[in-house]
Amino acid sequence: MPSEFPLPVHRVEVLDGLGVVDFDAGPDRVTLKLAGDPIARDGHDGGGSIMRLARRIAPQPDDEPLHRPQTWVEPHEWDVLRQWVRHVEPEDDPVAPLRPLLGLLAPGRYGIWVGTMPNVHVRAVQTGKETRWYADSDIPSFGHTIIPTHHWPPPDKAAVAAYRDRMIDERAQPALILVTHPESEAHYLLDGHHKLAAYLALERDPVCVVIESC
């Protein structure tokens, strides 16, 4: 979905992407696929309203190494990206540090936004079950929907506490990495589940890196 918060847009074209992270878009629904496996889907409920629904298609991917981006990229490149997302400023140019992740996308054109995302609400979905909400873009006061791709809430409470402490003591701005599609009413959280939990615990808007298929 087009981001409503005013952010500079970086346009990139992925020519030889591996297609590990991809969307399958069709009438009234968008499916996120990781390593070829459909993971979660959001779409219209078909009832003639602005109600949306989301469903987790595959089991939680935590135990499946193919669904972990760090297994697909060179260690040095992944470390550069990991260090960058520890503290991100809105004026940062995201293209260079994101290159290992961009190489995992399907070939095509993408827009990248960097900034804080206001009024976030999380829609955690379980395998085979649907969750419903009203479309964000039609009722802006409902904010921005984030669909986790891993367990929610995240299980490592110590990691959440560590991020929270860094955000308070060091004024750190760790970034979430989200992907979305123009036909989707949601953002899918690829990386940053513990960071998002820390932001929500502090009642702060999360700093996000949003990659949108064009």
PyMOL commands that set and color helices and strands:
alter all, ss='L'
color gray80, all
select helices_A, chain A and resi 61-63+65-67+69-71+75-84+95-102+140-142+157-169+193-201
alter helices_A, ss='H'
color red, helices_A
select strands_A, chain A and resi 9-14+21-26+29-34+37-44+51-56+108-116+120-122+130-134+144-148+175-180+187-191+207-213
alter strands_A, ss='S'
color yellow, strands_A
deselect
rebuild
show_as cartoon
